[in-house]
Amino acid sequence: MAEVFPSGWNDVAVSGAAQREIETLRVLHDGLPNAYAVYHGVHWTQLNKGFALFGEADFVVVSPSGRVLVIEQKSGMLEETSEGLVKLYLGKSKRVAAQIARTIAGMHARFSAAFGANHYRLEEMLYCPDYRVKQAAIAGVNPSRIVDATRRDALCTIIQQILPADEPPLPCAPRIHAFLADELSLTPDAGALAGEATRWVTRVSGGLATWARAIECRPFRLRVIGTAGSGKTQLAVRVLEDVAKAGGRALYVCYNRPLADHVRLIVPDSTHVLTYHQLCQRVARPVEGVIDFHAPGAFARMESALAQHRITPEEQFDTIIVDEGQDFQQSWLDALQPFLKVDGRFWWLEDPMQNLYLREPVSLQDWVEVRALANYRSPRDIVRFLGQVAGDPMQIEAASPIGTSDVALVTYAGSNAVTETREALADMLKLGFAASDIAILTFQGRERSFFSMLDQLGNHSLRSFTGEYDANGAPVYRAGEIRFESVYRFKGQCAPCVILTEVDFETFDESALRRLFVGATRATLKLCIIMSERSAAALLARFA
């Protein structure tokens, strides 16, 4: 059996197109001899700025001699045109030969720089397991290097013919595996979408979760200003794991209940995970009894109860983490300070671009401040799109290994966007995304959204917040297979596929930009934006 890099691929929970690639990986692992190595990009992302598999090459096979074969897999249906094979993505045609040529050209440049122009051998293959190529001669790809549905059972045999096991070692052979391992820097990290099954996501190698934890200052007061996708949640999780291993007490406090519910699933059980108002409720409930969250002034009274609470040593923590700090008020920080032990560590995580409530920043005098402005989560074209609509270059590095996700822009003319959203959902499911991979987010608040009244969208039920709370203050959700939320409540979370709908504004002001930023940066693979015609006209004018 071939050796597969990175390891752990059998544990990856995937669906749709990624599942087809995992199936191919299993074929390569089982069908190739021990002396062969397979590098893959299925459901993984590259962590440094080097060559990235995901989105460029699906598999790289290395022979015993060091010869390299790049395999581009195209699952599903293709079309044969006068320009060769094409693949349809949301109604757009992309030439397969052009995609492969770009990948190979990029890899030639890196290999040549690393080993010298004549010291390596790079081969290519197109693998389309679901489609029979009828006119291979005009496909735009060398016919001998096309393995279609008629030859898929011979995949490993054909690979060994292209990569002979007995040829003399190439000059690059001693260093080829170290080169690929260093260029890829792939490691897994367990993560989860709130309320969904655990998924595998990636950890930024040498990134925020590593270097920020190496900072020391006395007293420990660290403010981390990190953009969306920079790894703030991963940092919080690692810090909480450190505290648990040391036997300490930790408190994680955020603003949004869905984010708190998500984090609670992935941190040690000993960690106290609460929203700020849940913390207030713990103090106020013994005094007021069951709290009516709809009563006028309910939240203000809870905040007052916490501010007046006398904290005992038993209630103090070794470490406090505030997440979504941009949503906090100065008085909240004052109420939290007494919960920290004298020599305790206080972390403050925030992103000013996600300040949807346009609140004044909390003053953190004499705190050490660090900035993390690389977005590793959102495809690079999403970050570039946001920079264009902002009008000025955003001080955010587009660091995801996924370059092009083909941001889909759809307009609606009526009083609501139900028809267009339903059609977009159908398109996303056709692309191979599972229902649990998709989040429909409204640009409007939940109370202003037409979708808040819906239980169904087409043939699919919607899982959405009803606006009600149970006796313990937990939000009540409708049961459903497709997640529906507002951009306000989905901050701090992500989904492989995001449909951002009901994008409508009279003026593209700071509030509109921030809501668009938050909604768009929730997507890790695919983004579809459904906006009113007037809003689309306002945005397109900024591209002129």
C-alpha positions as CSV (number, residue, x, y, z in Angstrom):
1,M,0.0,0.0,0.0
2,A,1.2,3.5,-0.8
3,E,2.1,5.9,2.0
4,V,-0.4,8.8,2.2
5,F,0.5,12.4,3.3
6,P,-0.9,13.9,5.4
7,S,-2.1,11.0,7.6
8,G,-5.5,10.9,9.3
9,W,-7.4,11.0,6.0
10,N,-9.5,8.0,7.0
11,D,-10.9,10.0,9.9
12,V,-12.0,13.0,7.8
13,A,-15.8,13.4,7.7
14,V,-16.6,14.8,4.3
15,S,-19.5,14.8,1.8
16,G,-20.2,15.8,-1.8
17,A,-17.2,16.3,-4.1
18,A,-14.7,15.8,-1.3
19,Q,-16.2,12.4,-0.6
20,R,-15.4,11.4,-4.2
21,E,-11.8,12.4,-3.8
22,I,-11.5,10.5,-0.5
23,E,-12.7,7.4,-2.5
24,T,-10.0,8.0,-5.0
25,L,-7.4,8.4,-2.3
26,R,-8.5,5.0,-0.9
27,V,-7.9,3.5,-4.3
28,L,-4.4,5.0,-4.6
29,H,-3.6,3.9,-1.1
30,D,-4.7,0.3,-1.6
31,G,-3.6,-0.1,-5.2
32,L,-0.1,1.4,-5.4
33,P,3.0,-0.5,-4.0
34,N,4.7,0.5,-0.8
35,A,7.4,2.4,-2.5
36,Y,5.0,5.1,-3.9
37,A,3.8,8.1,-1.9
38,V,0.6,10.1,-2.4
39,Y,0.1,13.7,-1.3
40,H,-3.4,14.9,-1.3
41,G,-5.5,18.1,-0.7
42,V,-8.8,16.5,0.1
43,H,-10.5,18.6,2.8
44,W,-7.2,20.1,3.8
45,T,-5.7,23.5,3.3
46,Q,-2.1,24.6,2.9
47,L,-0.9,26.6,5.9
48,N,2.1,28.6,4.8
49,K,2.4,30.5,1.5
50,G,3.9,27.7,-0.6
51,F,2.3,25.5,-3.2
52,A,-1.2,24.5,-2.3
53,L,-3.0,21.3,-3.3
54,F,-6.5,22.2,-2.5
55,G,-8.0,24.1,-5.4
56,E,-5.0,23.5,-7.7
57,A,-4.1,19.8,-7.8
58,D,-6.1,17.0,-6.2
59,F,-3.3,14.4,-5.9
60,V,0.5,14.3,-6.3
61,V,2.0,10.8,-6.7
62,V,5.7,10.3,-6.2
63,S,7.5,7.2,-7.6
64,P,10.5,5.4,-6.1
65,S,12.8,7.3,-8.4
66,G,11.4,10.7,-7.4
67,R,9.3,11.2,-10.6
68,V,6.1,13.2,-9.8
69,L,2.6,12.8,-11.3
70,V,0.0,15.5,-10.8
71,I,-3.6,14.1,-10.9
72,E,-6.5,16.5,-11.6
73,Q,-9.8,14.9,-10.7
74,K,-13.1,16.1,-12.3
75,S,-16.0,14.3,-10.8
76,G,-19.5,14.4,-12.3
77,M,-20.4,15.4,-15.8
78,L,-18.2,17.2,-18.3
79,E,-19.0,18.7,-21.7
80,E,-17.0,18.2,-24.9
81,T,-16.8,21.3,-27.0
82,S,-14.8,22.7,-29.9
83,E,-12.5,24.1,-27.3
84,G,-12.0,20.8,-25.5
85,L,-13.4,19.4,-22.3
86,V,-15.2,21.9,-20.0
87,K,-16.7,21.7,-16.6
88,L,-19.8,23.7,-15.6
89,Y,-19.7,25.6,-12.3
90,L,-23.0,27.4,-11.5
91,G,-23.6,28.0,-15.2
92,K,-20.0,29.0,-16.0
93,S,-17.8,26.9,-18.3
94,K,-14.2,26.3,-17.4
95,R,-11.8,24.7,-19.7
96,V,-10.2,21.6,-18.1
97,A,-7.0,21.8,-20.1
98,A,-6.5,25.4,-19.1
99,Q,-6.9,24.6,-15.4
100,I,-4.4,21.7,-15.7
101,A,-1.9,23.9,-17.6
102,R,-2.0,26.6,-14.9
103,T,-1.4,24.0,-12.2
104,I,1.5,22.4,-14.1
105,A,3.1,25.7,-15.0
106,G,3.0,26.8,-11.3
107,M,4.5,23.5,-10.1
108,H,7.3,23.6,-12.8
109,A,8.3,27.1,-11.5
110,R,8.6,25.8,-7.9
111,F,10.3,22.6,-8.8
112,S,12.8,24.3,-11.1
113,A,13.6,26.8,-8.4
114,A,14.1,24.0,-5.8
115,F,16.0,21.4,-7.9
116,G,17.1,23.0,-11.1
117,A,15.4,22.8,-14.5
118,N,16.8,19.4,-15.6
119,H,16.8,17.6,-12.2
120,Y,13.2,16.5,-11.9
121,R,10.4,15.0,-13.9
122,L,6.8,16.2,-13.7
123,E,3.9,14.4,-15.3
124,E,0.2,15.1,-15.5
125,M,-3.1,13.2,-15.6
126,L,-6.8,14.0,-15.9
127,Y,-9.0,11.6,-13.9
128,C,-12.7,11.8,-14.6
129,P,-14.3,8.7,-13.0
130,D,-17.9,9.5,-13.8
131,Y,-17.6,10.5,-17.5
132,R,-16.6,8.7,-20.7
133,V,-14.6,10.9,-23.0
134,K,-15.9,10.4,-26.5
135,Q,-13.5,12.5,-28.5
136,A,-10.2,12.2,-26.7
137,A,-8.3,13.7,-29.6
138,I,-9.9,17.1,-29.2
139,A,-10.2,17.1,-25.4
140,G,-7.3,19.5,-25.0
141,V,-5.4,17.0,-22.9
142,N,-3.0,14.3,-24.0
143,P,-5.4,11.3,-24.7
144,S,-2.9,8.9,-23.1
145,R,-3.1,10.8,-19.9
146,I,-6.9,10.8,-19.6
147,V,-8.3,8.1,-17.3
148,D,-12.1,8.3,-17.8
149,A,-15.0,6.0,-16.6
150,T,-14.0,3.3,-19.0
151,R,-10.5,3.0,-17.5
152,R,-11.0,3.9,-13.9
153,D,-10.5,0.4,-12.7
154,A,-7.0,0.5,-14.2
155,L,-6.0,3.8,-12.5
156,C,-3.2,2.4,-10.4
157,T,-1.8,0.3,-13.3
158,I,-1.7,3.3,-15.6
159,I,0.0,5.3,-12.9
160,Q,2.7,2.7,-12.5
161,Q,3.2,2.8,-16.3
162,I,3.7,6.5,-16.2
163,L,5.9,6.3,-13.0
164,P,8.0,3.1,-13.5
165,A,9.2,1.6,-10.2
166,D,12.5,0.4,-11.6
167,E,13.9,3.6,-13.3
168,P,17.2,5.1,-11.9
169,P,16.7,7.7,-9.2
170,L,16.4,11.3,-10.4
171,P,18.7,14.0,-8.9
172,C,15.7,15.4,-6.9
173,A,14.9,12.0,-5.3
174,P,16.8,12.5,-2.0
175,R,15.0,15.8,-1.3
176,I,11.6,15.4,-3.0
177,H,9.6,14.2,0.0
178,A,11.2,16.8,2.3
179,F,10.4,19.4,-0.3
180,L,6.8,18.5,-0.6
181,A,6.3,18.1,3.2
182,D,7.8,21.5,3.8
183,E,5.8,23.2,1.0
184,L,2.5,21.7,2.1
185,S,2.8,22.1,5.9
186,L,-0.4,20.2,6.4
187,T,-1.7,19.3,9.9
188,P,-5.3,18.5,11.0
189,D,-7.3,20.3,13.7
190,A,-10.6,19.2,15.0
191,G,-13.4,21.8,14.8
192,A,-17.1,22.0,14.6
193,L,-20.0,24.0,13.3
194,A,-22.4,25.0,16.1
195,G,-25.0,22.3,16.5
196,E,-23.5,20.1,13.7
197,A,-21.3,17.0,13.6
198,T,-17.6,17.5,14.2
199,R,-15.6,18.3,11.1
200,W,-11.9,18.5,10.3
201,V,-10.5,21.9,9.6
202,T,-7.0,23.1,9.4
203,R,-4.7,24.8,11.8
204,V,-2.5,27.7,10.7
205,S,1.0,26.3,10.9
206,G,3.2,28.5,13.2
207,G,0.3,30.9,13.3
208,L,-1.8,32.8,15.9
209,A,-2.5,29.8,18.1
210,T,1.2,29.1,18.4
211,W,3.0,32.4,18.5
212,A,0.5,34.4,20.6
213,R,0.7,31.8,23.4
214,A,4.5,32.3,23.5
215,I,4.0,36.0,24.5
216,E,4.8,36.8,28.1
217,C,4.0,40.0,30.0
218,R,3.3,41.1,33.6
219,P,0.6,41.5,34.4
220,F,-0.7,39.3,31.5
221,R,-3.1,41.5,29.6
222,L,-3.1,40.7,25.9
223,R,-5.3,42.3,23.3
224,V,-5.4,40.4,20.0
225,I,-6.9,42.3,17.1
226,G,-7.5,39.6,14.5
227,T,-9.4,39.7,11.2
228,A,-12.0,37.1,10.3
229,G,-10.4,33.7,9.6
230,S,-7.1,34.6,11.4
231,G,-7.5,31.8,14.0
232,K,-8.9,33.6,17.0
233,T,-11.2,30.8,18.0
234,Q,-8.3,28.3,17.5
235,L,-6.2,30.4,19.8
236,A,-8.9,30.5,22.5
237,V,-9.3,26.8,22.4
238,R,-5.6,26.2,22.7
239,V,-5.3,28.6,25.7
240,L,-8.2,26.9,27.4
241,E,-6.6,23.5,26.8
242,D,-3.4,24.8,28.4
243,V,-5.3,26.0,31.5
244,A,-7.1,22.7,31.8
245,K,-3.8,20.7,31.6
246,A,-2.3,22.9,34.3
247,G,-5.3,22.2,36.6
248,G,-6.4,25.9,36.5
249,R,-9.9,27.5,36.2
250,A,-10.8,29.3,33.0
251,L,-13.7,31.5,31.9
252,Y,-14.5,32.1,28.2
253,V,-17.0,35.0,27.7
254,C,-18.4,36.1,24.3
255,Y,-21.4,38.1,23.1
256,N,-23.3,35.7,20.9
257,R,-25.1,32.6,22.3
258,P,-24.5,30.5,19.1
259,L,-20.8,31.1,19.4
260,A,-20.8,30.1,23.1
261,D,-22.7,26.9,22.3
262,H,-20.2,26.1,19.5
263,V,-17.1,26.7,21.7
264,R,-18.6,24.7,24.6
265,L,-18.5,21.6,22.3
266,I,-14.8,21.8,21.5
267,V,-13.1,22.9,24.8
268,P,-12.3,21.0,28.0
269,D,-15.3,20.2,30.2
270,S,-13.7,22.1,33.1
271,T,-13.9,25.4,31.1
272,H,-16.7,27.8,32.0
273,V,-18.2,29.0,28.6
274,L,-20.8,31.8,28.8
275,T,-22.1,34.8,27.0
276,Y,-21.8,38.0,29.0
277,H,-25.5,38.0,29.7
278,Q,-25.5,34.3,30.8
279,L,-22.9,35.3,33.3
280,C,-25.2,38.2,34.4
281,Q,-28.1,35.7,34.6
282,R,-26.1,33.4,37.0
283,V,-25.8,36.3,39.4
284,A,-29.3,37.8,38.9
285,R,-31.3,34.6,39.0
286,P,-30.9,33.8,42.7
287,V,-32.3,37.3,43.4
288,E,-35.0,37.6,40.7
289,G,-35.9,34.0,40.1
290,V,-36.9,33.0,36.6
291,I,-36.1,35.9,34.3
292,D,-38.5,37.0,31.6
293,F,-36.1,37.9,28.8
294,H,-38.8,39.8,26.9
295,A,-39.6,42.1,29.8
296,P,-38.5,45.7,29.3
297,G,-35.2,46.4,30.9
298,A,-34.5,42.7,31.7
299,F,-30.9,42.7,30.3
300,A,-30.1,46.0,31.9
301,R,-31.2,44.7,35.3
302,M,-29.0,41.6,34.8
303,E,-26.0,43.8,33.9
304,S,-26.6,45.9,37.0
305,A,-26.8,42.7,39.2
306,L,-23.4,41.6,37.9
307,A,-21.8,45.0,38.4
308,Q,-23.0,45.1,42.0
309,H,-22.1,41.4,42.8
310,R,-19.4,40.9,45.4
311,I,-17.1,38.2,44.0
312,T,-15.6,35.6,46.4
313,P,-12.2,34.0,45.9
314,E,-13.9,30.7,45.0
315,E,-15.5,32.5,42.0
316,Q,-12.2,33.8,40.6
317,F,-10.4,32.3,37.6
318,D,-6.8,31.8,36.6
319,T,-7.6,32.8,33.0
320,I,-10.3,34.9,31.4
321,I,-10.8,35.1,27.6
322,V,-13.2,37.7,26.1
323,D,-14.1,36.8,22.5
324,E,-16.0,39.2,20.2
325,G,-14.5,42.1,22.3
326,Q,-15.7,44.6,19.7
327,D,-19.3,44.0,20.9
328,F,-18.5,44.6,24.5
329,Q,-19.0,47.8,26.5
330,Q,-16.6,49.5,28.9
331,S,-18.8,48.7,31.9
332,W,-18.7,45.0,31.1
333,L,-15.0,44.9,31.3
334,D,-15.2,46.7,34.7
335,A,-17.6,44.0,35.9
336,L,-15.4,41.2,34.6
337,Q,-12.1,42.4,36.1
338,P,-12.8,41.2,39.7
339,F,-13.4,37.6,38.4
340,L,-9.7,37.4,37.6
341,K,-7.1,36.3,40.3
342,V,-4.4,38.8,41.1
343,D,-1.8,37.0,39.0
344,G,-4.3,35.8,36.4
345,R,-4.1,36.0,32.7
346,F,-6.6,38.1,30.7
347,W,-7.0,37.6,26.9
348,W,-9.1,40.0,24.8
349,L,-9.9,38.9,21.2
350,E,-11.7,41.2,18.8
351,D,-12.1,42.3,15.2
352,P,-13.2,45.9,14.6
353,M,-14.6,45.0,11.2
354,Q,-17.1,42.8,12.9
355,N,-18.4,45.6,15.1
356,L,-21.9,45.4,13.7
357,Y,-23.4,47.5,16.5
358,L,-21.0,50.3,15.8
359,R,-20.0,50.5,19.5
360,E,-17.2,52.6,20.9
361,P,-14.0,50.4,21.4
362,V,-13.3,49.4,24.9
363,S,-10.3,51.2,26.4
364,L,-7.6,48.8,27.4
365,Q,-4.9,51.0,28.7
366,D,-1.4,49.5,29.3
367,W,-2.4,46.2,27.6
368,V,0.0,44.6,25.2
369,E,-1.5,44.6,21.7
370,V,-0.9,42.3,18.8
371,R,-2.5,42.1,15.3
372,A,-3.3,39.2,13.1
373,L,-4.4,40.4,9.7
374,A,-4.2,37.2,7.6
375,N,-7.5,35.5,6.7
376,Y,-6.7,31.8,6.3
377,R,-10.3,30.7,6.1
378,S,-12.0,32.5,3.2
379,P,-11.0,31.8,-0.4
380,R,-8.8,34.6,-1.7
381,D,-11.2,35.9,-4.2
382,I,-13.7,36.6,-1.4
383,V,-11.2,38.7,0.4
384,R,-10.3,40.5,-2.8
385,F,-14.0,41.1,-3.6
386,L,-14.5,42.7,-0.1
387,G,-11.5,44.9,-0.8
388,Q,-13.0,46.1,-4.1
389,V,-16.4,46.9,-2.6
390,A,-14.8,48.7,0.3
391,G,-13.3,51.1,-2.2
392,D,-9.9,51.1,-0.5
393,P,-7.4,48.2,-0.1
394,M,-8.2,46.4,3.1
395,Q,-5.3,45.8,5.4
396,I,-6.1,42.1,5.3
397,E,-3.9,39.4,3.8
398,A,-5.8,36.9,1.6
399,A,-3.9,33.8,2.9
400,S,-6.2,31.0,2.1
401,P,-4.8,28.3,-0.2
402,I,-8.1,28.4,-2.0
403,G,-7.7,31.0,-4.7
404,T,-10.9,31.0,-6.7
405,S,-14.3,30.0,-5.3
406,D,-16.3,31.8,-8.0
407,V,-18.3,34.2,-5.8
408,A,-21.8,34.0,-7.2
409,L,-23.8,37.3,-7.3
410,V,-27.6,37.0,-7.9
411,T,-30.1,39.8,-7.9
412,Y,-33.8,39.9,-7.0
413,A,-36.4,42.5,-8.0
414,G,-39.4,41.7,-5.9
415,S,-40.3,42.3,-2.3
416,N,-38.4,39.3,-1.1
417,A,-35.6,37.0,-2.2
418,V,-37.2,33.6,-1.6
419,T,-37.3,32.4,-5.2
420,E,-33.6,33.3,-5.8
421,T,-32.5,31.8,-2.5
422,R,-34.4,28.6,-3.2
423,E,-32.7,28.3,-6.6
424,A,-29.3,29.1,-5.1
425,L,-29.8,26.4,-2.5
426,A,-30.6,23.9,-5.3
427,D,-27.5,24.9,-7.2
428,M,-25.3,24.4,-4.1
429,L,-26.7,20.9,-3.4
430,K,-26.1,20.0,-7.1
431,L,-22.5,21.1,-6.6
432,G,-22.2,18.3,-4.0
433,F,-22.6,20.2,-0.7
434,A,-24.5,18.3,1.9
435,A,-27.4,20.1,3.7
436,S,-25.3,20.3,6.8
437,D,-22.5,22.1,4.9
438,I,-24.8,25.0,3.9
439,A,-25.7,28.1,6.0
440,I,-28.3,30.6,4.7
441,L,-27.6,34.0,6.4
442,T,-29.8,37.0,6.2
443,F,-28.1,40.4,5.7
444,Q,-31.0,41.8,7.7
445,G,-31.6,41.2,11.4
446,R,-33.7,38.2,12.2
447,E,-36.8,40.3,13.1
448,R,-36.7,42.0,9.6
449,S,-36.0,38.9,7.6
450,F,-38.8,37.3,5.5
451,F,-37.1,33.9,6.1
452,S,-37.7,34.1,9.8
453,M,-41.4,33.2,9.1
454,L,-40.5,30.1,7.0
455,D,-40.3,26.5,8.1
456,Q,-39.4,25.3,4.6
457,L,-37.4,26.5,1.6
458,G,-38.4,24.4,-1.4
459,N,-38.1,20.8,-0.3
460,H,-35.9,21.5,2.6
461,S,-36.7,22.4,6.2
462,L,-35.0,25.4,7.9
463,R,-33.3,25.2,11.3
464,S,-33.8,28.6,12.7
465,F,-34.1,30.5,16.0
466,T,-37.8,31.1,16.9
467,G,-37.1,34.2,19.0
468,E,-38.2,32.3,22.1
469,Y,-36.1,31.1,25.1
470,D,-36.6,28.2,27.5
471,A,-36.7,28.6,31.3
472,N,-32.9,28.4,31.4
473,G,-32.4,31.1,28.9
474,A,-31.5,28.8,26.0
475,P,-32.7,29.8,22.6
476,V,-35.4,27.6,21.0
477,Y,-34.8,26.4,17.5
478,R,-37.1,25.0,14.8
479,A,-36.0,21.6,13.7
480,G,-34.5,21.6,10.2
481,E,-31.8,20.4,7.8
482,I,-30.6,23.7,6.5
483,R,-29.2,26.3,9.0
484,F,-30.8,29.8,8.8
485,E,-29.3,32.6,10.8
486,S,-28.6,36.3,10.7
487,V,-25.1,37.7,10.1
488,Y,-25.4,39.1,13.7
489,R,-25.8,35.7,15.3
490,F,-23.4,33.8,13.0
491,K,-20.3,35.8,13.9
492,G,-17.5,33.6,15.1
493,Q,-18.8,30.6,13.1
494,C,-18.3,29.3,9.5
495,A,-19.7,26.9,7.0
496,P,-18.3,25.4,3.8
497,C,-21.0,27.0,1.8
498,V,-22.7,30.3,2.7
499,I,-25.7,31.8,0.9
500,L,-25.9,35.4,2.0
501,T,-29.4,36.6,1.2
502,E,-31.6,39.7,1.5
503,V,-28.7,42.0,0.9
504,D,-30.5,45.3,0.6
505,F,-29.5,48.8,1.6
506,E,-30.3,52.4,0.6
507,T,-26.8,53.6,1.1
508,F,-23.6,51.5,1.1
509,D,-22.4,52.9,4.4
510,E,-20.1,51.5,7.1
511,S,-22.9,49.4,8.6
512,A,-23.6,47.8,5.3
513,L,-19.9,47.1,4.6
514,R,-19.4,45.4,8.0
515,R,-22.5,43.2,7.6
516,L,-21.3,42.2,4.1
517,F,-17.8,41.5,5.5
518,V,-19.1,39.3,8.3
519,G,-21.5,37.4,6.1
520,A,-19.0,36.8,3.3
521,T,-16.1,35.7,5.6
522,R,-18.2,32.9,7.1
523,A,-17.6,30.9,3.9
524,T,-14.7,28.4,3.8
525,L,-15.3,27.1,0.3
526,K,-18.3,28.7,-1.5
527,L,-20.1,32.0,-1.3
528,C,-23.4,33.1,-3.0
529,I,-24.7,36.6,-2.5
530,I,-28.3,37.4,-3.3
531,M,-28.9,41.1,-3.3
532,S,-31.6,43.6,-4.4
533,E,-31.1,45.2,-7.8
534,R,-30.6,48.6,-6.3
535,S,-27.9,47.3,-4.0
536,A,-26.2,45.4,-6.8
537,A,-26.1,48.6,-8.9
538,A,-24.5,50.5,-6.0
539,L,-21.8,47.8,-5.5
540,L,-21.1,47.4,-9.2
541,A,-20.5,51.1,-9.5
542,R,-17.6,50.7,-7.1
543,F,-15.9,48.2,-9.6
544,A,-16.0,50.8,-12.4
